[in-house]
Amino acid sequence: MTQHDTVRTRSPWVLSLVRSYGSHILVPLFLAAGMALAYLGAFHHPQPRHLEVAVVGEGPQTQVLAQTLTDGSDGALIVHAVGSVDDARAQIADRTLAAAYSADADHAELLVASASSETTAQIAGRVFQQLAFDQNLPFRTVDVVPTGAEDPTNQGLFFLLVALSVGGYSSALALAVYAEKLRPWVTAVLGIATSAAVAAIGVLVAGPLYGVIDHGVWRIFGLAWLYVAAILAIGVALHPVLGRWTTPTLTLLFVMLNFTSSGGIFQTELQPRLFAGLESFWNGAAWLDAAKSVAYFPAAGIGGDVVQLVAWLVVGVVAAGVTRVLVRRHRPAAELRGPLSEEEEVVAA
């Protein structure tokens, strides 16, 4: 055999290796690019936009100050005039306002709620500290709704969201392998039980173990169960269609777009428009907002967030039903019944 023949013999093997490696490396490259674009895009340069704050006082002078601050912020702030400190506290407690500035002849203070967002409180502090300096007044910050003793950075519920999301879509991938061979009611029972287990693990760690949740544990567990169940349903729906691309798709939905739009690091008013827009309907944002309301802001209510979470679950269940029908039309019925054999489990793994 000549050298030329040897090269020709090896070429198909090399090309096959390149094609195989190329098809497998696409997923890691997608994840690397997606994570970089999502996280850096959302967090690299937070700037306030239409942040709802207030100045406390009555009369034309307060109204003029509020309008002047709004106009001078170039869209960063929307400053309202609030008649009293008590009214400002109430609006901060129901999350209508992010902060409120109050001043008299002796001092100035800024009312904030670190339980809503530590970063928002810090940014509002910088804005109004300069106003107090211009007025030659001593300045202090008053935390109207502080975080719990075991969650001083106000990141505990956000990290619980991370745990629920990763546990949810990982479980979805495991369940999806079996779902095509099980009856729908069996898949539903396994999904309910699995989502309850993932939610229970996360809430038990955040609550009794680390003390991040010191009250409302059962309500937060219910919200977590609903949230994880929707992720499982969506994962089961996508797997028959996307195959091995299910993992990067779920990562896109419930990591890249989910965490960045949830408000866990920066609130909506500090995010770029894409992620601020996602916050209005994404399920991670709904869960985190509801969990914070239960833990710190009972006056805010959670009805809208619950509707949003239920809508995601309904979409997932309907999509799972549709993909199941489509799969049954293209595969023999015998392949869709009964548990996996040992050999099939090895292949699926």
N, C-alpha and C positions, 0 to 999 in steps of 0.2 A: 504493500500500500504506500503510495507516495504521500509526501507532506501535504500536498494540496487536497488529497482525498481525506486525510486525517482532519484537516481544518473543516472541510465540508461535513464530516461526520459529527464533529463536536458542535457545530453551529446550531443545529436544532435544539440540542440540549441547553446551550447557553441562552438561546432565545426563550426557551420554555421557562428557564429559571428566572430570567428578567421579567417575563410576563407575570409569572406567579408571584414573585416578590413585589412587583409593582402593584398588583391588585391587592395584596395584603397590606402594603405600607400606606395605601391611600387613606385608610381609616385613621391611623396615628397622625398622619399629616393633617387631615381634616380637623382632628381634635386639637392639635397644636395651634393651627391657624385660628380655629374658632374660639378657643380659650383666650388667646392673645387679643383678638379683635373685640371680644365681648367684655373682658375684664378691664383692659386698658381703655377701650372706648367708653365704658361706663364710669370708670373711677379715676382716670388720670388727671382730670382737671375740673373738679366740682365747682360750679358757679351757681349762686342762687338765681332763680327765675320765678317771678310772681310769688315770692314767699309772703304768706299772710302774717303780718305782725300788726301791732297797735301802739298808739301813744294814749296815755290815760289823762283825761281832763275834759272840761266842758267849755263851751263857748267858741267864738270865732278863732281865737288864737290857736287852740288845739287843732281845729279843722285845717287852718292854714299850715301848721307845722306838719300835719299828716300828709297833706297834698304836696308840700315842698319836698318832703323826704321821698315820697313816691316818684315825683318827677325827676328828682336828682339821682335816683338809683338806676335810671336807664333800664327799667323793666325788671330789675332784680327783686324789688320789694313792692308789695301792695300794703300800704300803711293805712289803718283805720283809726278813727277816733273812738275811744271807749270811755264811757262816763265815769266809771269808778274802778278802783282796784279789785273789788269783789267781782264785778262784772268781767274784768279781764281774767281773773283767776278761773271763773266758771268757763269761759270760752277756751282757755288753755286746757282745762280738765276734760272738755269734750272734744278736744283736738281741732277746734275751729281756727284757733290762732296758734302760731308757733312761738310767739314771744310778745311781751307787752312792756313798754317803757313808761315808767312813772317818775316824776321829778317834782320836788318842791323847793323851797328856798334854801334848804340845808343839805339835801343829798338827792341822788338819783339811783334808781334800782331797775333792774330788768328781771321780769318774771319769765321763767322758762320751764320746760318739762323735759328733763333729761331722759325720762322713761320713754318719751316719744322718739327722740333722736339726740344723742350726745353731740354729733357733728353740727346739726342745725342750731342747737343751743350755743355752740362755740362761735359759729358764724354770726348769729344774731348779736352775741356779746361783743364781737369786734365792731359791728356797725354802730351800736348804741353807746359803747364806751367812748367812741370818738365824739358823739353828740354830747355826752356828759362832760367830756374834756372841753369842748367848745363853750359849754355853759358854766365852766369853772365849778363843777359840782363833784363831790366824792361819789364814786360809783361802786355798786355791789350787785351781785347776781343772786336772785332768790329762786330756788328750785321748787316749783309748785308741786310737781309730781316726780319725785326722785325714783331711781331704780331700786330694786331690792338689795339687801346687804350682800348677797352672794352673786350679784351681777352688776358690779360698779361700772362696767363699760357699756352696758345695755346691748351686749352682743349675744347673750345667752339664748334668747329665742331664735335669733337668726341662725346660730350654729345648730340648734335643734331642727330648724328647717332644712339645713344641709343634711343632717343625719336622716331625716325622714325621706328626703328626696332620693338620696343615694340608696337607702334601703328599699325604697319603693320601686325604683326602676330596675335595680338588681333582681328583686323578687319577681318583677314582671317578666324579665327574661327567662327565669327559671320556670315560671308558671306557663309561659307561652309555649315552651317546648312540649308540655303535656296537654295543653288546652285543645290542640287539634285532634287528639285521640280520645278526648273525654266528652261526655254529654254536657250540654250547656249548664245544667243545674249543678253538676259536680264541679265544673270550673268556677261557677259563681260561689259555691260554698268555700272552695279553696281560696278564692280571691278575698272573700270576706274575712276568713280566718287569718290569712297571711297578712292582710293590711292591718287587722287588729293587732297582730303580734308585733309588726314593725312599729306601729304607733305606740303600743304599750312599752316596748323597749326604750324608745326615745324619751317618752314622758317620764318613765320611772327613773331614768338616768338624770334627766334635767330636774325632776322634782325631788323625790325622796333622797336620791344619792347626793346631788350637788346643790340642791336648794335654790336653783334658778327660778323654779315655780314654787311659790310659797302659798298660793291659794288658787282656787279655780282649776285644780288639777283635772277633775273629771270632764269639765267643759273643754279644756284644751286637748284632752285625750280624744274626745268626740270629734273635734275639729281635725285633729291629726289623722284619725281613722278615715274620715271623709276624704281628706287630701290624698292620703296614700292609696285609697281604693280607686280614685280616679286615675292615678298614675299606672296602677296595675291594669286597669281596664284598657287604657290607651296602649300600653305595651303589648297586651294580648292582641289587640286589634292590629297593630302595626307589624308584628312578627311574621305572619303568613305572607305579607306583601313585600316587606323589605328584607327579610332574611338576616344576613349578618350585618346589614346596614341599620338594623334596629337599634343596636347599642349607640352608635354615634348620633342617631336621630333623637333618641331619648336623652342623650347627653346635651344635645342642642336645646331641646325643649325645657329640660328640668335642671340643667346646670347653667349653660351659657346664658340663655335668655331669662331663666327663672331667678337665679340668685342676684343677677345684676339689676333686675327690675323690681325686686321685692321691697326695697326701701330699708334693707337691713344694715347697709353701710352708709349710704346717703339717701335721704328722702327724695321723693319725686321732684320737689322744687329745686334740687341741687344736681339733677341728672340731665344728660343730653336728651333731646326730644324723643328719640327712638325709644329709649328705655323708660322715659316718663310716660310715653304713650302705652307701652306694654303694661305698665303698672295698673292701668285702669281696668284691665280684664284678665290679667295672668293669674294663675291659681296660687303661685307662691306668695305673691303680694297680698292676695285675699286672706290666705292662711295667717301670714305674719301680722297683718292689720287686725284680724279678729283676735289672735292670741294676745297681742298687746292690749287690746281693749278689755279682754277678760282679766288680764294680769294687773293692769294699771289704770285703765280708763273706762270704768263701768258706765259712765254717762254717755259714752260715744255710741254704744250699741254695735251689734254684729250682724244684723239682719241682711244687709246688702252683701257682706262678705260670704255669708252662708249660702245665699242664692248663687253667688259666683262659683263657689266650690261644688254645689250640687249640679250646676250647669256643666262643669267640666266632667263630673262623673257620668251624667246622662250622655254627653257626647262620646265618652269612652265606651260605655255599655252599648250604645247604638252602633258605633263603629265596629266593636268586636262582633256584634251580631251580623253585620253586613259582611265583614271579611270571612266569617265562618260560612255563610251561605255561598259566597264566591268560591271558597276552597272546596266545599262539598260538591260543587258543580264540576270541578275539574279533577277530583280524585275519587277513586273507588270508595264506597262507603265502608268497606272492611278496613281500610287504612285509618279510618277516623274513629274507630271504636277500641275500647279496652286500654289498659295501661301499657306502658312501654316495656318491651322485653329487656333483658340484661344487655343484649347486644345493642339494642337501640339506645339504651341509656349511655353506653360507651360512645356511640356515634354522636349523640346529642351533646355530650360533654365536650 
